[in-house]
């Protein structure tokens, strides 16, 4: 059996093994586990609140003093100031330079969204990526900032909880059912690990754990970040503490309980820790405070700490768009960053209001409001308004994802649903708070209408596992609230048909059933939609259109579309395109889009969505920094691939000391009898046989096969489309390279370069020199020497793991590929080095994406194994 067969067998075994199945379906499995945790938590809350009644909770809310609410708002502000310093310290740690207002606006928005939504599509990390990339930070530095913030929050939370446990273990023990001795042992162990990290990383030293090496912050950074974490956690805990009624539990004890509840909420992966956080708080405080009062305080806490900051962020960024405020320096700063943040803020706000409408459909209307409605409106109108308001809430939840993707269809759905819900909220219950919030959403959507220009069908957007999980959590949450509110109402089948102003349990029951059925239908539609077929290779008509676009733009590499081995996706106006191929579960786009730059944002989204619809990951291969902001907007993560060498032809004179070696090589080649000639496209067919002879000899000598995708192959039609530079010896062609150019005459490059085994030494250098001289004389500004893989990867200890692995392979991987030699060859021409990236959608693994690209270039696994 061949080595290739062993590889295939191993691949098949892995695919159908338990581990392989878990890896393959880890995203939906994680969603199912999270849903199971939420169901368990919902059951626990139902049992813990068995003696509590809804009216008691409402009364507890009413009894909360204005002073307590104002104090909670004050401490919320302090907490968010501390959260801004998380980002500011992280940015300073990675060596970037941003002004504090820029960081504060971004951090505030990121935490406002992250604390409210709590799951991937609306994560704070995506907010940071969009904002900081616009402010000039590299993808590597943004990734390090996100890692720093996440790690520092986790460590800070653990340390604060451990210190609190160490001091007040005697009070905590009875609350959680664990002896104070073991609580102190746990606290000492946590602090011991933290102490070891401080000692191991003193002075910013690196710590290695297996293959991963991380440079830990120095003592000053640790100390500063710990103070920030302590302030954040203390302030956020105090928000809830001041809302609670007087209790025998002191603030230090509560701080430990709060830290544990937050930590478990984060670990549960339930959106915003909903239910998990509340269960820990209720279980811990239930014996010391009335549970109805605790529930009321938790509701207020969620409104003040989660909803209020998001509301402030939406209003602030929307107000900054108004001309009369735009002249203020802070408004100008907010506007600059708001271009990136507003879709995500509105998306989170729409999701929040959708949930609010659904949950309000299962809670009773105040009696005085019902009396007013009964005076002016017939019962069928109120019943219909109650039901359809919850349906509008579900529409906002579904549209929220499209809002984050800037779809014009999602904008129209959100505007329509919000306006309808605003009217219905008055008709169903005179719900003024709901109406005000919906009015703010409508205001934000109208002010930012220009952000939503992507013409795409909302129905065509596939719902991911995270969004299906969110729908399930919302439906289960609504059902749990219904059971809690009407726990004294005995269920009978007659409830479904009871219609009366005073009978609110049947009204809530019908609303929950309707929302559940509609959510289920949405999920089934998303899961059972037929997958898009494998992308077809471009037709001749597509190729002709693409070549017309290529001729008018400046990047010579775009001529690879002429190979005809790739699929082509055109922009809506047909003025730009993406060339791509499919390998495994990856749709791989080659280079930046080609054509009008204004079409790039929508074209990137179009490609990402088409890949998702086909059940695949979207990958952009060898893209420039220009495309990174658009990739970030579409939720892609970028990883550095290497550097592209571009020589300035205006300074290419072959004079002076730095060009001495190349001059000597050129002189020696001329002494060896080499002559250079450029054959125009119309003259190439006449020498095709001679070129094929050289190509076949080169392939045989190198034991290689033709490549594809990002490299050209020996194809007569492809070679005849552009000029060919040849080297002749005694009239016979011994080397050639096809020269890729466009009518813009900005850049020229070469693709296919082949040499006869008997070509004189130095022929490659001589061919490059002569082609560069030819292009300079033709008026071209630059010469693209191609990419040096893994070149320029960061070697700093703070660099991402991807960069450190890449730099290690570059230094020690000569056995497998001539990384250093390739860069050294290109360096002889004194080029400018420009970074190139791999961008992968969602949480896609860059290694798998890079392997798929390698297989696509090499012609599959067989091609790679056999060269």
LONUSE-888733 format. One record per residue (C-alpha): residue in three letters; x, y negated, z negated. Coordinates in pm, whole numbers, padded with zeros to 5 digits, always signed. Example, Ala and Ser with C-alpha at 12.3 -4.5 7.8 and 13.67 -1.06 7.14 Angstrom:
ALA+01230+00450-00780 SER+01367+00106-00714 
***
This chain:
UNK+00000+00000+00000 UNK+00138-00345+00091 UNK+00204-00628-00150 UNK-00083-00814+00008 UNK-00323-00527-00071 UNK-00207-00529-00433 UNK-00282-00900-00451 UNK-00629-00852-00305 UNK-00703-00559-00542 UNK-00590-00764-00839 UNK-00806-01051-00724 UNK-01113-00828-00686 UNK-01051-00665-01027 UNK-01024-01006-01190 UNK-01338-01125-01014 UNK-01558-00845-01152 UNK-01396-00806-01495 UNK-01561-00953-01806 UNK-01295-01220-01832 UNK-01328-01298-01462 UNK-01706-01329-01490 UNK-01673-01557-01793 UNK-01426-01777-01610 UNK-01641-01786-01301 UNK-01961-01876-01487 UNK-01810-02062-01783 UNK-02003-02382-01713 UNK-02355-02230-01717 UNK-02252-01998-02003 UNK-02135-02297-02206 UNK-02466-02468-02135 UNK-02660-02159-02251 UNK-02455-02130-02570 UNK-02508-02500-02640 UNK-02881-02457-02583 UNK-02884-02161-02825 UNK-02706-02375-03087 UNK-02962-02650-03040 UNK-03251-02403-03078 UNK-03096-02271-03400 UNK-03051-02626-03528 UNK-03410-02712-03437 UNK-03528-02410-03635 UNK-03309-02512-03930 UNK-03448-02867-03929 UNK-03803-02730-03921 UNK-03732-02517-04227 UNK-03546-02792-04415 UNK-03832-03039-04360 UNK-04112-02794-04437 UNK-04254-03017-04713 UNK-04211-03345-04525 UNK-04495-03518-04345 UNK-04475-03761-04055 UNK-04662-04034-04241 UNK-04404-04016-04520 UNK-04122-04070-04269 UNK-04305-04370-04118 UNK-04354-04513-04466 UNK-03985-04464-04545 UNK-03897-04657-04229 UNK-04133-04937-04331 UNK-03979-04951-04680 UNK-03629-05009-04546 UNK-03531-05364-04635 UNK-03429-05626-04381 UNK-03100-05669-04572 UNK-03019-05299-04522 UNK-03087-05328-04150 UNK-02869-05638-04118 UNK-02587-05468-04312 UNK-02617-05165-04083 UNK-02584-05390-03778 UNK-02280-05560-03935 UNK-02103-05230-04001 UNK-02193-05109-03652 UNK-02009-05412-03518 UNK-01707-05334-03739 UNK-01706-04975-03617 UNK-01706-05082-03252 UNK-01425-05330-03315 UNK-01223-05040-03454 UNK-01319-04828-03152 UNK-01182-05101-02923 UNK-00848-05073-03104 UNK-00843-04699-03026 UNK-00810-04791-02660 UNK-00583-05089-02718 UNK-00335-04878-02917 UNK-00351-04602-02656 UNK-00282-04845-02372 UNK+00013-04990-02560 UNK+00139-04638-02633 UNK+00147-04543-02263 UNK+00326-04868-02178 UNK+00049-05043-01983 UNK-00027-05414-02020 UNK-00390-05524-02040 UNK-00552-05815-02219 UNK-00758-05733-02527 UNK-01089-05871-02382 UNK-01054-05633-02086 UNK-00991-05340-02318 UNK-01267-05443-02558 UNK-01534-05463-02286 UNK-01432-05125-02145 UNK-01405-04953-02484 UNK-01737-05095-02605 UNK-01913-04973-02291 UNK-01739-04633-02302 UNK-01839-04567-02662 UNK-02189-04707-02610 UNK-02244-04457-02329 UNK-02050-04170-02489 UNK-02226-04199-02826 UNK-02567-04206-02659 UNK-02536-03951-02378 UNK-02263-03726-02511 UNK-02221-03510-02201 UNK-01998-03502-01893 UNK-02184-03701-01621 UNK-02209-04002-01854 UNK-01894-03952-02060 UNK-01680-04230-02198 UNK-01383-04086-02012 UNK-01548-04156-01677 UNK-01619-04516-01788 UNK-01252-04565-01876 UNK-01135-04415-01550 UNK-01352-04648-01346 UNK-01265-04964-01540 UNK-00895-04910-01602 UNK-00828-04798-01245 UNK-00974-05128-01128 UNK-00742-05308-01368 UNK-00440-05146-01206 UNK-00364-04850-01432 UNK-00248-04528-01267 UNK-00451-04206-01297 UNK-00171-04052-01503 UNK-00179-04335-01757 UNK-00558-04333-01777 UNK-00550-03958-01846 UNK-00297-04016-02123 UNK-00515-04291-02273 UNK-00818-04059-02278 UNK-00608-03779-02435 UNK-00464-04019-02694 UNK-00809-04152-02789 UNK-00958-03802-02816 UNK-00669-03664-03020 UNK-00648-03964-03252 UNK-01022-03954-03321 UNK-01011-03582-03400 UNK-00707-03612-03625 UNK-00839-03926-03793 UNK-01175-03764-03860 UNK-01008-03454-04006 UNK-00771-03659-04225 UNK-01041-03889-04361 UNK-01261-03589-04442 UNK-00966-03405-04602 UNK-00869-03701-04822 UNK-01232-03745-04930 UNK-01261-03371-05004 UNK-00941-03377-05207 UNK-01068-03659-05426 UNK-01432-03563-05477 UNK-01439-03186-05421 UNK-01624-03138-05750 UNK-01918-03340-05621 UNK-01913-03194-05270 UNK-01897-02829-05381 UNK-02253-02798-05514 UNK-02393-02973-05206 UNK-02239-02732-04953 UNK-02228-02418-05168 UNK-01847-02382-05169 UNK-01630-02399-05482 UNK-01428-02715-05532 UNK-01107-02507-05550 UNK-01146-02378-05193 UNK-01252-02720-05069 UNK-00928-02866-05205 UNK-00726-02582-05047 UNK-00886-02661-04709 UNK-00816-03032-04755 UNK-00451-02967-04849 UNK-00408-02742-04544 UNK-00546-03012-04312 UNK-00325-03279-04465 UNK-00029-03040-04451 UNK-00074-02994-04076 UNK-00099-03369-04034 UNK+00218-03415-04241 UNK+00403-03160-04027 UNK+00302-03350-03715 UNK+00433-03673-03867 UNK+00765-03512-03955 UNK+00798-03325-03625 UNK+00721-03633-03419 UNK+00913-03893-03619 UNK+01083-04139-03392 UNK+00862-04028-03103 UNK+01018-03683-03069 UNK+00871-03416-02845 UNK+00707-03102-02984 UNK+00680-02784-02776 UNK+00401-02531-02820 UNK+00464-02251-02572 UNK+00496-02400-02223 UNK+00340-02733-02327 UNK+00557-03018-02450 UNK+00402-03329-02603 UNK+00576-03642-02723 UNK+00408-03735-03048 UNK+00360-04099-03142 UNK+00617-04251-03375 UNK+00540-04318-03741 UNK+00434-04678-03675 UNK+00184-04570-03409 UNK+00055-04286-03630 UNK+00006-04522-03925 UNK-00167-04788-03719 UNK-00394-04538-03551 UNK-00483-04373-03881 UNK-00589-04710-04023 UNK-00802-04772-03714 UNK-00961-04425-03745 UNK-01025-04474-04115 UNK-01190-04812-04049 UNK-01406-04669-03771 UNK-01526-04367-03967 UNK-01575-04565-04287 UNK-01774-04834-04106 UNK-01993-04589-03913 UNK-02058-04388-04229 UNK-02157-04707-04410 UNK-02413-04779-04136 UNK-02610-04475-04246 UNK-02526-04516-04616 UNK-02681-04865-04643 UNK-02996-04738-04471 UNK-03043-04460-04726 UNK-03247-04528-05038 UNK-03056-04551-05371 UNK-02900-04216-05450 UNK-02679-04054-05711 UNK-02429-03964-05440 UNK-02147-04217-05423 UNK-01998-04358-05107 UNK-01678-04143-05116 UNK-01886-03824-05138 UNK-02109-03941-04857 UNK-01804-04027-04643 UNK-01686-03664-04664 UNK-02033-03534-04574 UNK-02062-03777-04286 UNK-01719-03682-04147 UNK-01807-03313-04152 UNK-02145-03380-03985 UNK-01986-03586-03708 UNK-01715-03325-03650 UNK-01963-03039-03621 UNK-02184-03248-03392 UNK-01890-03302-03157 UNK-01788-02936-03164 UNK-02145-02819-03088 UNK-02138-02979-02738 UNK-02503-03072-02786 UNK-02565-03411-02618 UNK-02482-03682-02876 UNK-02470-03409-03144 UNK-02848-03443-03157 UNK-02993-03227-03434 UNK-02660-03085-03550 UNK-02557-03409-03721 UNK-02904-03450-03872 UNK-02911-03093-04003 UNK-02584-03134-04196 UNK-02695-03465-04346 UNK-03037-03331-04449 UNK-02892-03009-04591 UNK-02634-03202-04793 UNK-02855-03483-04925 UNK-03188-03303-04952 UNK-03143-03224-05321 UNK-03051-03583-05410 UNK-03282-03794-05193 UNK-03634-03743-05061 UNK-03603-03575-04724 UNK-03864-03805-04572 UNK-03644-04102-04669 UNK-03338-03929-04521 UNK-03525-03867-04194 UNK-03635-04228-04175 UNK-03279-04346-04235 UNK-03147-04111-03966 UNK-03396-04249-03713 UNK-03286-04604-03792 UNK-02921-04498-03779 UNK-02964-04357-03429 UNK-03143-04673-03316 UNK-02884-04911-03461 UNK-02561-04718-03397 UNK-02651-04548-03067 UNK-02925-04748-02896 UNK-02837-05106-02998 UNK-02476-05107-02859 UNK-02597-04965-02527 UNK-02870-05230-02515 UNK-02613-05504-02589 UNK-02379-05370-02318 UNK-02655-05366-02054 UNK-02774-05717-02144 UNK-02420-05860-02162 UNK-02309-05722-01825 UNK-02640-05823-01663 UNK-02624-06174-01811 UNK-02270-06211-01681 UNK-02412-06177-01330 UNK-02625-06491-01373 UNK-02459-06798-01227 UNK-02517-07029-01521 UNK-02324-06791-01748 UNK-02059-06684-01497 UNK-01834-06985-01561 UNK-01767-06874-01921 UNK-01424-06698-01946 UNK-01566-06398-02131 UNK-01849-06366-01879 UNK-01597-06374-01597 UNK-01401-06094-01766 UNK-01718-05892-01815 UNK-01818-05945-01452 UNK-01482-05825-01328 UNK-01510-05497-01517 UNK-01889-05476-01492 UNK-01863-05400-01121 UNK-01741-05057-01229 UNK-01934-05010-01551 UNK-02287-05126-01476 UNK-02413-04817-01288 UNK-02301-04594-01575 UNK-02449-04826-01838 UNK-02783-04841-01657 UNK-02773-04466-01607 UNK-02731-04405-01980 UNK-02997-04663-02062 UNK-03243-04507-01816 UNK-03177-04166-01970 UNK-03234-04308-02318 UNK-03561-04476-02224 UNK-03679-04163-02046 UNK-03622-03963-02364 UNK-03796-04236-02566 UNK-04105-04220-02343 UNK-04119-03841-02366 UNK-04076-03834-02744 UNK-04332-04113-02793 UNK-04588-03901-02608 UNK-04589-03654-02900 UNK-04604-03910-03181 UNK-04933-04067-03294 UNK-05038-04422-03215 UNK-05099-04653-03515 UNK-05467-04657-03608 UNK-05503-05033-03566 UNK-05369-05010-03211 UNK-05611-04732-03126 UNK-05902-04944-03252 UNK-05799-05229-03023 UNK-05765-04992-02724 UNK-06105-04835-02796 UNK-06260-05181-02779 UNK-06130-05266-02432 UNK-06051-04940-02250 UNK-06242-04618-02182 UNK-06097-04294-02320 UNK-06003-04142-01979 UNK-05781-04443-01907 UNK-05596-04410-02239 UNK-05560-04033-02200 UNK-05424-04071-01847 UNK-05186-04348-01951 UNK-05052-04133-02234 UNK-04983-03839-02005 UNK-04841-04034-01710 UNK-04615-04242-01935 UNK-04440-03920-02035 UNK-04418-03821-01667 UNK-04253-04158-01594 UNK-04010-04077-01875 UNK-03913-03753-01703 UNK-03872-03942-01375 UNK-03628-04180-01548 UNK-03430-03888-01690 UNK-03396-03728-01346 UNK-03322-04062-01177 UNK-03054-04148-01437 UNK-02801-03926-01264 UNK-02864-04094-00930 UNK-02828-04435-01095 UNK-02482-04333-01212 UNK-02403-04239-00850 UNK-02538-04574-00718 UNK-02810-04419-00500 UNK-03059-04662-00353 UNK-03328-04395-00387 UNK-03257-04359-00759 UNK-03279-04738-00793 UNK-03625-04743-00636 UNK-03743-04449-00848 UNK-03613-04615-01166 UNK-03768-04952-01082 UNK-04102-04792-00996 UNK-04105-04559-01298 UNK-03995-04837-01536 UNK-04259-05080-01412 UNK-04530-04814-01430 UNK-04414-04701-01775 UNK-04412-05062-01897 UNK-04778-05104-01801 UNK-04871-04760-01930 UNK-04697-04817-02266 UNK-04932-05110-02328 UNK-05238-04919-02212 UNK-05162-04602-02410 UNK-05055-04751-02744 UNK-04971-05125-02719 UNK-04609-05012-02763 UNK-04435-05350-02750 UNK-04085-05220-02834 UNK-04104-04970-02548 UNK-04226-05243-02315 UNK-03939-05476-02413 UNK-03677-05205-02360 UNK-03827-05116-02022 UNK-03830-05484-01929 UNK-03458-05504-02007 UNK-03394-05201-01784 UNK-03590-05359-01500 UNK-03396-05683-01548 UNK-03064-05497-01538 UNK-03164-05304-01227 UNK-03275-05617-01042 UNK-02971-05823-01136 UNK-02743-05542-01018 UNK-02937-05445-00705 UNK-02627-05490-00486 UNK-02451-05209-00675 UNK-02697-04953-00537 UNK-02633-04942-00164 UNK-02573-04572-00116 UNK-02844-04436+00111 UNK-02887-04084-00016 UNK-03183-03872-00113 UNK-03236-03838-00485 UNK-03403-03501-00428 UNK-03097-03375-00241 UNK-02867-03434-00539 UNK-02803-03101-00712 UNK-02863-03105-01087 UNK-02554-02977-01267 UNK-02554-02746-01569 UNK-02510-03048-01799 UNK-02822-03217-01666 UNK-03026-02897-01677 UNK-02907-02859-02037 UNK-03019-03214-02111 UNK-03365-03143-01968 UNK-03393-02830-02183 UNK-03281-03014-02498 UNK-03533-03293-02431 UNK-03822-03047-02386 UNK-03729-02846-02694 UNK-03680-03167-02891 UNK-04024-03291-02789 UNK-04179-02960-02891 UNK-04005-02969-03231 UNK-04124-03325-03292 UNK-04478-03220-03195 UNK-04469-02935-03449 UNK-04330-03168-03716 UNK-04582-03448-03661 UNK-04886-03221-03647 UNK-04777-02943-03880 UNK-05100-02978-04079 UNK-05314-02922-03768 UNK-05407-02558-03715 UNK-05365-02443-03358 UNK-05670-02329-03164 UNK-05731-02298-02791 UNK-05996-02567-02827 UNK-05724-02826-02886 UNK-05645-02829-02514 UNK-05995-02956-02435 UNK-06043-03204-02720 UNK-06068-03560-02589 UNK-06125-03830-02848 UNK-05952-04152-02950 UNK-05875-04010-03294 UNK-05758-03664-03173 UNK-05391-03725-03102 UNK-05261-03371-03151 UNK-05430-03245-02831 UNK-05295-03550-02647 UNK-04938-03469-02754 UNK-04987-03100-02680 UNK-05095-03172-02322 UNK-04805-03413-02273 UNK-04547-03155-02391 UNK-04693-02888-02167 UNK-04690-03121-01868 UNK-04331-03233-01929 UNK-04214-02876-01983 UNK-04378-02752-01663 UNK-04242-03043-01458 UNK-03893-02996-01605 UNK-03910-02625-01531 UNK-04018-02696-01173 UNK-03730-02943-01134 UNK-03480-02690-01268 UNK-03611-02410-01046 UNK-03599-02636-00742 UNK-03239-02731-00826 UNK-03131-02370-00884 UNK-03311-02209-00590 UNK-03235-02462-00319 UNK-03068-02288-00027 UNK-02693-02341-00019 UNK-02550-02538+00267 UNK-02392-02319+00533 UNK-02017-02311+00585 UNK-01908-02634+00761 UNK-01870-02590+01134 UNK-01553-02676+01322 UNK-01587-03006+01506 UNK-01739-03000+01853 UNK-01569-03167+02149 UNK-01812-03456+02119 UNK-01715-03499+01751 UNK-01346-03488+01843 UNK-01390-03753+02110 UNK-01568-03984+01865 UNK-01300-03925+01602 UNK-01013-03987+01844 UNK-01171-04319+01946 UNK-01167-04422+01580 UNK-00809-04301+01534 UNK-00682-04511+01824 UNK-00806-04834+01660 UNK-00658-04783+01313 UNK-00302-04790+01183 UNK-00227-04451+01021 UNK-00055-04219+01265 UNK-00120-03901+01064 UNK-00489-03934+01152 UNK-00397-03792+01494 UNK-00401-03447+01332 UNK-00774-03450+01397 UNK-00679-03377+01761 UNK-00585-03020+01658 UNK-00955-02934+01654 UNK-00915-02692+01360 UNK-01103-02905+01107 UNK-01460-03009+01038 UNK-01547-03378+01068 UNK-01788-03579+00854 UNK-01878-03923+00993 UNK-02000-04223+00797 UNK-02358-04340+00839 UNK-02256-04606+01096 UNK-02013-04371+01268 UNK-01721-04610+01213 UNK-01520-04381+00985 UNK-01476-04009+00924 UNK-01328-03748+00693 UNK-01155-03442+00838 UNK-01173-03141+00613 UNK-01162-02765+00586 UNK-01296-02501+00349 UNK-01095-02242+00158 UNK-01250-02030-00114 UNK-01481-02256-00315 UNK-01295-02573-00216 UNK-01389-02829+00046 UNK-01056-02997+00114 UNK-01043-03341+00278 UNK-00713-03428+00445 UNK-00573-03775+00376 UNK-00779-04088+00319 UNK-01092-04137+00532 UNK-01009-04274+00877 UNK-01170-04591+01009 UNK-01338-04895+00857 UNK-01244-04930+00491 UNK-01588-05066+00400 UNK-01728-04719+00478 UNK-01489-04537+00239 UNK-01696-04551-00085 UNK-02012-04404+00068 UNK-01813-04155+00273 UNK-01637-04024-00039 UNK-01974-03978-00212 UNK-02118-03815+00100 UNK-01836-03562+00104 UNK-01855-03487-00269 UNK-02230-03434-00257 UNK-02210-03209+00050 UNK-01949-02995-00125 UNK-02167-02970-00437 UNK-02470-02878-00230 UNK-02267-02592-00086 UNK-02173-02477-00435 UNK-01809-02584-00388 UNK-01564-02828-00541 UNK-01462-03140-00351 UNK-01086-03187-00306 UNK-00900-03478-00149 UNK-00547-03380-00041 UNK-00257-03622+00011 UNK-00456-03937-00056 UNK-00308-04282-00115 UNK-00361-04506-00421 UNK-00612-04705-00210 UNK-00866-04422-00238 UNK-00829-04358-00612 UNK-01094-04609-00731 UNK-01351-04458-00493 UNK-01263-04107-00611 UNK-01297-04222-00971 UNK-01644-04359-00897 UNK-01744-04018-00761 UNK-01616-03845-01076 UNK-01296-03698-00931 UNK-00973-03661-01128 UNK-00645-03745-00960 UNK-00313-03561-00991 UNK+00012-03671-00833 UNK+00135-03449-00548 UNK+00455-03623-00452 UNK+00574-03924-00254 UNK+00548-04031+00109 UNK+00859-04177+00273 UNK+00791-04479+00495 UNK+01080-04659+00667 UNK+01064-05024+00764 UNK+01165-05034+01132 UNK+01236-05407+01120 UNK+01540-05339+00899 UNK+01651-05026+01086 UNK+01965-05150+01259 UNK+02216-04866+01206 UNK+02462-05130+01089 UNK+02638-05165+00757 UNK+02779-04919+00508 UNK+02454-04752+00405 UNK+02395-04631+00762 UNK+02751-04500+00814 UNK+02668-04131+00782 UNK+02381-04154+01031 UNK+02599-04347+01277 UNK+02863-04074+01259 UNK+02597-03806+01311 UNK+02458-03987+01616 UNK+02807-04032+01762 UNK+02888-03664+01712 UNK+02560-03561+01878 UNK+02642-03773+02182 UNK+02989-03617+02198 UNK+02819-03275+02189 UNK+02635-03372+02507 UNK+02288-03442+02361 UNK+02061-03678+02550 UNK+01734-03824+02415 UNK+01425-03884+02624 UNK+01062-03970+02552 UNK+00813-03790+02776 UNK+00478-03969+02807 UNK+00155-03769+02753 UNK+00091-03730+03125 UNK+00437-03579+03174 UNK+00415-03322+02893 UNK+00235-03042+03090 UNK+00530-03026+03332 UNK+00772-02933+03052 UNK+00528-02722+02847 UNK+00701-02392+02931 UNK+01038-02530+02819 UNK+00883-02661+02496 UNK+00720-02321+02428 UNK+01055-02148+02476 UNK+01212-02373+02211 UNK+00912-02329+01978 UNK+00909-01947+02003 UNK+01284-01933+01940 UNK+01246-02159+01634 UNK+00961-01948+01488 UNK+01156-01625+01542 UNK+01474-01769+01391 UNK+01286-01887+01080 UNK+01066-01575+01056 UNK+00769-01812+01039 UNK+00417-01836+01178 UNK+00218-02135+01292 UNK+00056-02345+01019 UNK-00254-02556+01034 UNK-00476-02812+00865 UNK-00216-03068+00741 UNK+00039-02956+01003 UNK+00016-02928+01378 UNK+00065-02602+01566 UNK+00201-02540+01915 UNK-00112-02605+02118 UNK-00070-02733+02477 UNK-00377-02957+02462 UNK-00269-03107+02127 UNK+00091-03167+02245 UNK-00027-03326+02570 UNK-00226-03591+02385 UNK+00077-03788+02258 UNK+00434-03862+02373 UNK+00707-03606+02308 UNK+01062-03689+02207 UNK+01311-03431+02341 UNK+01681-03362+02311 UNK+01849-03220+02620 UNK+02186-03054+02659 UNK+02314-03007+03011 UNK+01961-03076+03135 UNK+01797-02808+02916 UNK+01557-02902+02630 UNK+01703-02778+02298 UNK+01481-02971+02057 UNK+01156-03166+02058 UNK+00909-03347+01833 UNK+00566-03482+01917 UNK+00530-03850+01829 UNK+00200-03955+01670 UNK+00101-04317+01734 UNK-00208-04538+01753 UNK-00294-04850+01953 UNK-00250-05063+01640 UNK+00128-05004+01664 UNK+00169-05031+01288 UNK+00299-04682+01213 UNK+00451-04394+01405 UNK+00536-04047+01280 UNK+00622-03699+01404 UNK+00442-03374+01336 UNK+00572-03067+01519 UNK+00955-03056+01528 UNK+01126-02750+01677 UNK+01493-02667+01759 UNK+01661-02393+01958 UNK+01898-02180+01747 UNK+02186-02300+01963 UNK+02112-02671+01915 UNK+02424-02856+01788 UNK+02455-02932+01417 UNK+02303-03267+01329 UNK+02040-03252+01602 UNK+01761-03318+01354 UNK+01919-03640+01226 UNK+01991-03752+01581 UNK+01632-03685+01692 UNK+01494-03886+01399 UNK+01732-04178+01471 UNK+01643-04193+01838 UNK+01267-04169+01775 UNK+01289-04450+01518 UNK+01482-04666+01764 UNK+01226-04590+02035 UNK+00934-04688+01808 UNK+01108-05008+01699 UNK+01163-05108+02062 UNK+00795-05034+02132 UNK+00693-05282+01862 UNK+00599-05045+01579 UNK+00647-05174+01223 UNK+00692-04852+01024 UNK+00800-04491+01060 UNK+00631-04228+00843 UNK+00883-03958+00754 UNK+00625-03744+00575 UNK+00576-03640+00215 UNK+00830-03500-00030 UNK+00625-03259-00250 UNK+00658-03304-00628 UNK+00890-03600-00574 UNK+00858-03889-00818 UNK+00676-03690-01087 UNK+00717-03850-01427 UNK+00979-03694-01654 UNK+00879-03892-01961 UNK+00778-03695-02264 UNK+00446-03881-02271 UNK+00368-03781-01912 UNK+00069-03554-01840 UNK+00131-03179-01839 UNK+00076-03171-01459 UNK+00361-03420-01405 UNK+00598-03240-01641 UNK+00535-02905-01470 UNK+00579-03069-01130 UNK+00908-03235-01227 UNK+01036-02905-01367 UNK+00949-02719-01045 UNK+01113-02998-00844 UNK+01433-02964-01046 UNK+01453-02584-01061 UNK+01233-02453-00778 UNK+01487-02455-00495 UNK+01463-02076-00480 UNK+01108-02105-00351 UNK+01111-02434-00159 UNK+01371-02694-00064 UNK+01217-02972-00275 UNK+01537-03164-00346 UNK+01681-03105+00000 UNK+01370-03244+00169 UNK+01377-03562-00039 UNK+01753-03597+00016 UNK+01707-03571+00395 UNK+01437-03839+00400 UNK+01637-04061+00165 UNK+01908-04096+00430 UNK+01673-04329+00616 UNK+01630-04557+00311 UNK+01249-04545+00303 UNK+00998-04690+00062 UNK+00841-04416-00150 UNK+00464-04427-00181 UNK+00273-04195-00421 UNK+00028-03940-00288 UNK-00239-03764-00490 UNK-00467-03463-00515 UNK-00818-03552-00637 UNK-01054-03280-00764 UNK-01424-03317-00845 UNK-01565-03270-01192 UNK-01360-03057-01426 UNK-01206-02869-01134 UNK-00875-02696-01189 UNK-00606-02875-00985 UNK-00397-02557-00963 UNK-00683-02366-00796 UNK-00749-02660-00563 UNK-00380-02680-00470 UNK-00368-02302-00408 UNK-00672-02330-00181 UNK-00502-02611+00011 UNK-00188-02397+00043 UNK-00390-02103+00177 UNK-00572-02334+00419 UNK-00245-02470+00556 UNK-00083-02126+00574 UNK-00382-01948+00727 UNK-00514-01774+00415 UNK-00350-01535+00169 UNK-00207-01324+00449 UNK-00047-01626+00610 UNK+00112-01740+00285 UNK+00246-01395+00197 UNK+00391-01349+00545 UNK+00507-01713+00578 
***
